[in-house]
Amino acid sequence: MLLLIAAPLLARADALSIHVIQRADAQALVPVIRPLLPEGGYVNAYQGKLVIRTTSANFDQVLAALGDMPEVPRTVSVHLRRRADGGRSGGGVSIDRNGVRAGAGSIQHQRQDDYRIDTLAGHAAGISQGTLVALTGTQYPALMTLKQGIRITPVMTGDGRVRLTVAQRFDEPAGDGVARTQGADTTLVVTPGQWRSLGAITVSERTGARGLSGGATHSERLDLPLEVKVEIGGR
């Protein structure tokens, strides 16, 4: 008899129900709350409100987590630096009436781009530049915008850190109506004031030519490491 009484009570305790919270930063909190919900739960943002389907016990945990997050979005300054370290080398042999000639050489180059983006926590921001080029290889030449830049969305967590969603693009013309496109997307949690590596893009290319008058080879390598640091503004 006791088991028959306890079973429905347990079912009611674990039942999922809808809860609504008024928050000006509701959209930014959705990815923060979603990992806290049990199986079958969900969270959506609608007109400045959080609509949460969860158990009563879990809803109390969500409220406790939100208690550490100010409703007014904080200002987040995101510092990014990208270095372009590359090298170009080549060599060849040519034959003419004066004899056989051989030569080789290499060029090293470095470049660093520094960005600073100020935005509100939970709101996306970005910096980019573009070039419009005509691409060949189809029946009609196509116009394409080549972009180089970064788009980033910071969201503050309950422990004072920042979760960053970063998307970067580095497109460039490759000559003869061809474009080289590169991109990377990542999400990570960073501690304010500390530089953190986001990874790197590496491009290698090797070409060669040979003919009756000689031959030549050419190789090029480009490394694009990216680092990020965040700073939190006042309330």
Phi, psi and chi 1 to 4 in degrees:
 res  aa     phi    psi   chi1   chi2   chi3   chi4
   1 MET       -  -39.8 -171.0   65.7  179.6      -
   2 LEU   -64.2  -36.9  -68.6  176.4      -      -
   3 LEU   -66.5  -36.7  -69.9  176.5      -      -
   4 LEU   -66.3  -32.0  -65.6  176.4      -      -
   5 ILE   -78.0  -40.9  -63.2  175.7      -      -
   6 ALA   -70.4  -33.6      -      -      -      -
   7 ALA   -59.9  -51.3      -      -      -      -
   8 PRO   -65.6  -32.8   18.4  -30.3      -      -
   9 LEU   -63.3  -40.7  -69.4  176.6      -      -
  10 LEU   -66.7  -39.0 -178.0   60.4      -      -
  11 ALA   -63.8  -41.7      -      -      -      -
  12 ARG   -65.7  -35.1  -72.7 -163.2  -63.3  -91.3
  13 ALA   -67.3  -32.5      -      -      -      -
  14 ASP   -95.6    1.7  -67.6  -23.2      -      -
  15 ALA   -67.3  147.0      -      -      -      -
  16 LEU   -92.0  137.0  -60.7  174.7      -      -
  17 SER  -140.2  166.0   56.7      -      -      -
  18 ILE   -91.5  133.2  -58.3  -64.1      -      -
  19 HIS  -127.6  141.3  -53.3  -93.7      -      -
  20 VAL  -122.7  130.2  179.1      -      -      -
  21 ILE  -124.5  131.7  -55.3  174.7      -      -
  22 GLN   -84.0  115.6 -175.9   82.4   31.1      -
  23 ARG  -143.3  128.0  -68.7  -78.5  -58.7 -149.1
  24 ALA   -64.0  -28.6      -      -      -      -
  25 ASP  -101.8   34.9   55.7  -13.5      -      -
  26 ALA   -57.9  -45.6      -      -      -      -
  27 GLN   -61.2  -38.6 -170.7   64.2   50.4      -
  28 ALA   -70.7  -23.7      -      -      -      -
  29 LEU   -86.0  -14.5  -68.9  174.5      -      -
  30 VAL   -55.4  -51.1  169.0      -      -      -
  31 PRO   -69.0  -16.4   23.1  -32.6      -      -
  32 VAL   -78.9  -40.4  177.5      -      -      -
  33 ILE   -79.9  -34.6  -63.5  174.5      -      -
  34 ARG   -52.5  -45.3 -174.7  173.3  -70.6  124.3
  35 PRO   -66.3  -15.6  -18.9   32.2      -      -
  36 LEU   -84.9  -11.4  -55.3  177.3      -      -
  37 LEU   -85.3  151.1  -59.5  179.3      -      -
  38 PRO   -78.0  175.6   30.2  -35.5      -      -
  39 GLU   -61.1  131.8 -176.7  178.1   -2.9      -
  40 GLY    92.8  -11.8      -      -      -      -
  41 GLY   -85.2  160.8      -      -      -      -
  42 TYR  -153.2  164.2   68.1   80.0      -      -
  43 VAL  -141.4  137.0   56.3      -      -      -
  44 ASN  -135.4  159.0  -69.7  -44.3      -      -
  45 ALA  -112.9  134.5      -      -      -      -
  46 TYR  -149.7  114.4  177.5   72.7      -      -
  47 GLN    49.9   52.3  -64.1 -177.1  -13.0      -
  48 GLY    74.9   18.4      -      -      -      -
  49 LYS  -128.2  147.9  -62.1 -178.4  179.5   65.0
  50 LEU   -98.8  122.6  -75.4  167.4      -      -
  51 VAL  -107.0  113.0 -178.6      -      -      -
  52 ILE  -121.2  129.6  -54.0  171.6      -      -
  53 ARG  -109.2  113.1 -177.0  173.7 -173.8  -96.0
  54 THR  -162.5 -179.0 -173.9      -      -      -
  55 THR   -82.4  163.5   64.9      -      -      -
  56 SER   -62.8  -42.3  -63.7      -      -      -
  57 ALA   -64.7  -42.3      -      -      -      -
  58 ASN   -69.1  -33.4 -179.3 -108.2      -      -
  59 PHE   -62.1  -36.7 -177.8   65.0      -      -
  60 ASP   -63.3  -37.4  -68.0  -22.6      -      -
  61 GLN   -66.4  -38.7  -62.1  174.1    0.1      -
  62 VAL   -64.0  -43.6  171.0      -      -      -
  63 LEU   -61.6  -38.9  -70.0  177.7      -      -
  64 ALA   -64.3  -39.7      -      -      -      -
  65 ALA   -66.6  -40.3      -      -      -      -
  66 LEU   -69.6  -22.5  -66.1 -179.6      -      -
  67 GLY   -62.4  -24.1      -      -      -      -
  68 ASP   -89.1   -1.2  -63.7  -30.9      -      -
  69 MET  -113.6  118.9  -56.8  179.0 -171.2      -
  70 PRO   -64.3  142.4   24.3  -33.2      -      -
  71 GLU   -70.4  -35.4 -176.8  170.6   -6.1      -
  72 VAL   -76.6  122.8  177.8      -      -      -
  73 PRO   -59.1  138.7  -21.6   32.4      -      -
  74 ARG   -85.0  152.8  -57.5  -79.5  -66.1  -83.7
  75 THR   -80.9  132.3  -60.3      -      -      -
  76 VAL  -120.6  124.9  179.8      -      -      -
  77 SER  -100.8  122.1  -63.7      -      -      -
  78 VAL  -109.0  120.3 -176.7      -      -      -
  79 HIS  -104.0  129.4  -58.8  -96.2      -      -
  80 LEU  -128.7  141.8  -59.5  117.4      -      -
  81 ARG  -135.2  133.9   60.7 -173.2 -178.6 -166.6
  82 ARG  -128.1  125.0 -177.4 -179.5   59.9 -164.0
  83 ARG  -105.8  140.5  -62.1 -171.4  -52.8  -85.9
  84 ALA  -115.2  103.6      -      -      -      -
  85 ASP  -107.3  121.5  -58.7  -37.2      -      -
  86 GLY  -145.3  168.1      -      -      -      -
  87 GLY  -149.8  149.8      -      -      -      -
  88 ARG  -133.6  131.6  179.7 -178.4  -57.4  171.7
  89 SER  -139.4  155.7   61.5      -      -      -
  90 GLY  -166.0  163.3      -      -      -      -
  91 GLY  -165.3  162.0      -      -      -      -
  92 GLY  -169.3  170.5      -      -      -      -
  93 VAL  -127.9  130.6  176.9      -      -      -
  94 SER  -124.1  147.5   61.7      -      -      -
  95 ILE  -123.2  124.9  -56.3  173.2      -      -
  96 ASP  -141.2 -170.5   55.3   28.2      -      -
  97 ARG   -68.7  -15.2   60.4 -176.2  179.5 -179.0
  98 ASN   -89.7   -4.0  -64.0  -40.7      -      -
  99 GLY   124.6 -159.1      -      -      -      -
 100 VAL  -103.3  131.8  178.9      -      -      -
 101 ARG  -124.2  138.8  -62.4 -178.8 -179.5 -180.0
 102 ALA  -128.0  144.6      -      -      -      -
 103 GLY  -154.3  157.2      -      -      -      -
 104 ALA  -154.3  154.5      -      -      -      -
 105 GLY  -165.0  165.8      -      -      -      -
 106 SER  -147.8  152.1   63.6      -      -      -
 107 ILE  -133.7  131.1  -60.7  175.2      -      -
 108 GLN  -111.9  139.4  -60.3  -66.7  -37.0      -
 109 HIS  -141.7  149.2   55.0   84.4      -      -
 110 GLN  -133.8  147.1  -68.4 -176.8  -29.0      -
 111 ARG  -151.3  141.7  168.3 -175.8  167.1 -176.3
 112 GLN  -132.1  128.0  179.0  167.3  -49.8      -
 113 ASP  -109.4  129.9  -63.2  -36.2      -      -
 114 ASP  -114.7  131.3  -66.2  -76.2      -      -
 115 TYR  -125.0  150.2  -58.1   89.8      -      -
 116 ARG  -138.3  126.1  172.0  177.7  168.4  173.4
 117 ILE  -122.0  123.7  -56.2  173.0      -      -
 118 ASP  -105.3  125.4  -65.7  -30.7      -      -
 119 THR  -150.9  174.9 -173.7      -      -      -
 120 LEU   -91.6  146.8  -64.5  177.9      -      -
 121 ALA   -57.0  129.9      -      -      -      -
 122 GLY    91.7   -3.9      -      -      -      -
 123 HIS  -114.4  133.8  -64.9  -99.0      -      -
 124 ALA   -75.7  148.6      -      -      -      -
 125 ALA  -147.9  159.6      -      -      -      -
 126 GLY  -161.2  163.5      -      -      -      -
 127 ILE  -133.7  131.6  -64.9  176.9      -      -
 128 SER  -156.7  161.5   65.5      -      -      -
 129 GLN  -137.7  151.9   60.4 -177.4    5.1      -
 130 GLY  -136.4  157.9      -      -      -      -
 131 THR  -133.2  131.0  -57.5      -      -      -
 132 LEU   -93.2  121.1 -168.7   65.1      -      -
 133 VAL  -128.4  157.4  -61.9      -      -      -
 134 ALA  -100.7  125.0      -      -      -      -
 135 LEU  -102.3  144.3  -57.8 -179.8      -      -
 136 THR  -105.9 -177.2   60.1      -      -      -
 137 GLY   104.2   -6.3      -      -      -      -
 138 THR  -121.9  175.9   58.7      -      -      -
 139 GLN   -61.1  -38.5 -176.7  176.9    0.0      -
 140 TYR  -122.4  138.3  -59.6  100.1      -      -
 141 PRO   -58.2  137.3  -21.6   32.1      -      -
 142 ALA  -109.4  138.2      -      -      -      -
 143 LEU   -89.4  133.1  -66.2  177.4      -      -
 144 MET  -136.9  138.3  178.4  179.7  179.1      -
 145 THR   -91.4  118.0  -58.1      -      -      -
 146 LEU   -91.7  124.8  -56.8 -176.9      -      -
 147 LYS  -114.3  144.3  -67.3 -175.5  177.8 -179.4
 148 GLN  -129.9  113.9  -62.9 -178.1    4.5      -
 149 GLY   174.8 -172.9      -      -      -      -
 150 ILE  -138.8  138.3  -62.1  167.1      -      -
 151 ARG  -124.0  131.6 -175.6  169.8 -179.1   82.5
 152 ILE  -140.6  142.4 -171.2  165.8      -      -
 153 THR  -126.9  113.0  -56.0      -      -      -
 154 PRO   -95.9  138.0   31.0  -27.5      -      -
 155 VAL  -132.2  125.0  175.3      -      -      -
 156 MET   -76.2  141.4  -65.4 -172.2   61.5      -
 157 THR  -101.7  168.8   62.8      -      -      -
 158 GLY   -66.8  -18.4      -      -      -      -
 159 ASP   -98.0   15.5   57.0    2.4      -      -
 160 GLY    87.5    0.4      -      -      -      -
 161 ARG   -93.7 -179.7  -63.0 -172.9  -65.0  172.2
 162 VAL  -129.8  130.0  178.3      -      -      -
 163 ARG   -95.1  123.4 -175.4  173.7   65.2 -107.6
 164 LEU  -109.2  132.0  -63.8  176.7      -      -
 165 THR  -109.8  116.6  -58.0      -      -      -
 166 VAL  -122.1  132.5 -177.1      -      -      -
 167 ALA  -126.2  127.3      -      -      -      -
 168 GLN  -125.5  147.3   57.7  171.9  -41.3      -
 169 ARG  -130.4  142.7  -72.8  -81.4  -61.1  -84.5
 170 PHE  -144.8   87.5 -167.8   85.2      -      -
 171 ASP  -103.3  147.8  -55.7  -21.4      -      -
 172 GLU  -156.2  150.4   58.8 -177.3   -9.4      -
 173 PRO   -66.3  143.7  -16.2   29.1      -      -
 174 ALA  -110.4    3.3      -      -      -      -
 175 GLY    90.8  154.2      -      -      -      -
 176 ASP    58.4   38.2  -61.8  -33.0      -      -
 177 GLY    72.7   20.9      -      -      -      -
 178 VAL  -118.2  143.6  178.0      -      -      -
 179 ALA  -120.2  145.8      -      -      -      -
 180 ARG  -107.8  122.0 -179.5 -174.6  -65.2  116.1
 181 THR  -114.9  139.9   62.4      -      -      -
 182 GLN  -140.5  146.3  -53.7  160.1   38.3      -
 183 GLY  -160.3  160.1      -      -      -      -
 184 ALA  -153.3  141.9      -      -      -      -
 185 ASP  -129.8  139.5  -63.2  -86.1      -      -
 186 THR  -155.2  159.1 -173.7      -      -      -
 187 THR  -134.5  131.0  -59.4      -      -      -
 188 LEU  -153.0  163.8   70.5  163.2      -      -
 189 VAL  -107.3  128.2  176.9      -      -      -
 190 VAL  -123.1  154.6  -60.8      -      -      -
 191 THR   -94.3  128.4  -59.4      -      -      -
 192 PRO   -54.9  138.6  -27.0   35.6      -      -
 193 GLY    89.3   -4.4      -      -      -      -
 194 GLN  -116.0  134.8  -62.3 -179.1    5.4      -
 195 TRP   -72.7  140.5  -75.7  101.9      -      -
 196 ARG  -136.2  135.3  175.6   78.3  177.8  -88.7
 197 SER   -76.0  137.2  173.5      -      -      -
 198 LEU  -102.5    0.2  -73.3  175.9      -      -
 199 GLY   104.0 -163.6      -      -      -      -
 200 ALA  -157.0  158.0      -      -      -      -
 201 ILE  -112.1  130.6  -62.1  174.6      -      -
 202 THR  -120.8  130.6  -59.5      -      -      -
 203 VAL  -122.7  127.6  179.4      -      -      -
 204 SER  -126.0  140.8  -60.7      -      -      -
 205 GLU  -144.6  138.2 -176.7  177.4    2.1      -
 206 ARG  -138.7  129.6 -177.6  179.1  179.6   87.0
 207 THR  -130.9  158.5   58.6      -      -      -
 208 GLY  -152.0  154.2      -      -      -      -
 209 ALA  -143.2  146.4      -      -      -      -
 210 ARG  -145.2  139.6 -177.5  174.8  -60.3  174.8
 211 GLY  -153.4 -172.6      -      -      -      -
 212 LEU   -66.2  -28.9  -65.2  176.4      -      -
 213 SER   -93.6    3.0   60.0      -      -      -
 214 GLY   141.6 -165.4      -      -      -      -
 215 GLY  -150.7  162.1      -      -      -      -
 216 ALA  -150.8  150.5      -      -      -      -
 217 THR  -128.0  152.2   60.7      -      -      -
 218 HIS  -145.0  133.1  172.7  -92.6      -      -
 219 SER  -134.7  148.1   62.8      -      -      -
 220 GLU  -144.6  141.4 -175.0  172.9   -5.0      -
 221 ARG  -135.9  136.6  179.6 -176.8  176.1   88.9
 222 LEU  -135.3  123.6 -177.9   64.7      -      -
 223 ASP  -111.3  131.7  -64.2  -49.8      -      -
 224 LEU  -125.9   79.5  -63.1  167.0      -      -
 225 PRO   -78.1  146.9   27.3  -31.6      -      -
 226 LEU  -130.3  133.5 -178.2   66.1      -      -
 227 GLU  -125.6  154.8  -63.4  177.0  -60.5      -
 228 VAL  -138.9  148.3   64.4      -      -      -
 229 LYS  -144.6  141.2  179.2  178.5   72.6  171.6
 230 VAL  -119.8  150.2  -60.5      -      -      -
 231 GLU  -132.8  137.9  -65.0  176.6  -18.2      -
 232 ILE   -99.3  130.2  -51.7  -60.6      -      -
 233 GLY   -80.5  178.8      -      -      -      -
 234 GLY   -73.4  170.2      -      -      -      -
 235 ARG   -72.4      -  -63.8 -178.5 -178.9  -87.2
